[in-house]
């Protein structure tokens, strides 16, 4: 599976993953809205929005 792995609003980059899902985490801090993308579907702390999906590059 191919997942996007760029941070926040950086240009799109992808990585090949062994997992069958991709994730996109969104949260706010003193720098504004932060976005992290990657492979799998991790546990997150309260206050962090997590979206998991199961198709190539679905987490852009």
C-alpha positions in Angstrom: 0.0 0.0 0.0 1.2 3.6 -0.7 0.5 6.2 1.9 1.3 10.0 1.9 3.8 10.9 4.6 4.3 14.7 4.3 3.9 17.0 7.3 1.2 19.7 7.4 1.2 21.7 4.1 4.5 20.5 2.7 4.6 19.1 -0.9 3.1 15.6 -1.2 5.5 12.7 -0.6 4.6 9.0 -0.4 6.0 5.8 1.1 5.3 2.2 0.6 3.8 0.5 3.7 3.5 -3.0 4.9 0.3 -2.0 6.8 -3.1 -2.1 5.1 -4.1 1.4 6.2 -2.9 5.0 6.1 -3.6 7.7 8.7 -3.9 11.5 8.9 -3.6 13.1 12.4 -4.7 16.7 12.9 -4.2 18.9 16.0 -3.6 22.5 17.0 -0.7 23.9 18.9 1.0 27.3 19.3 2.2 27.1 15.7 -1.4 26.6 14.4 -3.0 23.5 12.9 -0.5 20.6 12.5 -1.0 17.6 10.3 0.9 14.3 10.3 0.4 11.5 7.7 1.8 8.0 7.6 1.3 4.2 7.6 -1.1 2.2 9.8 -3.7 3.5 12.2 -2.1 4.6 15.5 -3.6 5.3 18.9 -3.8 9.0 19.6 -4.2 11.2 22.7 -7.4 13.0 23.4 -7.7 16.2 21.4 -6.1 14.8 18.3 -8.3 14.0 15.3 -7.4 10.7 13.6 -8.6 9.6 10.2 -7.7 6.1 8.9 -8.3 4.9 5.4 -7.6 1.8 3.3 -6.8 2.9 -0.3 -3.5 4.1 -1.9 -2.7 7.8 -1.0 -6.1 8.2 0.7 -4.6 10.3 3.5 -3.5 13.3 1.5 
